[in-house]
Amino acid sequence: MNRLAEMRSQEYICRERAALDSARRSFWLAQAEEWEQRALAEIAYHFRECNLGAVEEPSPAR
């Protein structure tokens, strides 16, 4: 989850720059959006991996 924290940090930095740099605001917001999408993809990957582990466990025999 360190990767997720780094991605969110980069997103935050880009949003801060957008607030401070009106000339390049759209650029920084686009960068923030990219980092946000990467973070969401990382979360989805993590949950897919967790769910695969749960599905692969054999069910008890009756």
C-alpha positions in Angstrom: 0.0 0.0 0.0 3.0 2.3 0.0 2.5 2.6 -3.8 -1.0 3.9 -3.2 0.2 6.4 -0.7 2.8 7.7 -3.1 0.3 8.0 -5.9 -2.1 9.9 -3.7 0.7 12.1 -2.6 1.6 12.9 -6.2 -2.1 13.7 -6.9 -2.2 16.0 -4.0 1.0 17.8 -5.1 -0.4 18.3 -8.6 -3.6 19.7 -7.2 -1.7 22.1 -5.0 0.4 23.2 -8.0 -2.8 23.8 -10.0 -4.1 26.0 -7.3 -0.9 28.1 -7.3 0.0 28.1 -11.0 -3.0 29.6 -12.8 -1.1 29.7 -16.1 -0.7 25.9 -16.2 -3.7 25.0 -14.1 -5.2 22.7 -16.7 -1.9 20.8 -17.1 -1.6 20.2 -13.3 -5.2 19.2 -13.1 -4.7 16.7 -15.9 -1.6 15.3 -14.1 -3.6 15.0 -10.9 -6.3 13.1 -12.8 -3.7 10.7 -14.1 -2.4 10.0 -10.6 -5.9 9.6 -9.3 -6.7 7.0 -12.0 -3.4 5.2 -11.2 -4.4 5.1 -7.6 -7.9 3.7 -8.4 -6.3 1.1 -10.6 -4.0 0.1 -7.8 -6.9 -0.3 -5.4 -8.8 -2.4 -7.9 -5.7 -4.6 -8.5 -5.4 -5.1 -4.7 -9.0 -6.2 -4.3 -8.8 -8.5 -7.3 -5.8 -10.2 -5.8 -7.5 -10.5 -2.4 -10.7 -11.9 -4.0 -8.7 -14.4 -6.2 -7.2 -15.8 -3.0 -10.6 -16.2 -1.4 -12.0 -17.9 -4.5 -9.1 -20.4 -4.9 -9.5 -21.8 -1.4 -11.3 -25.1 -1.5 -14.6 -25.4 0.1 -15.0 -28.0 2.9 -16.4 -31.4 1.7 -19.7 -32.4 3.1 
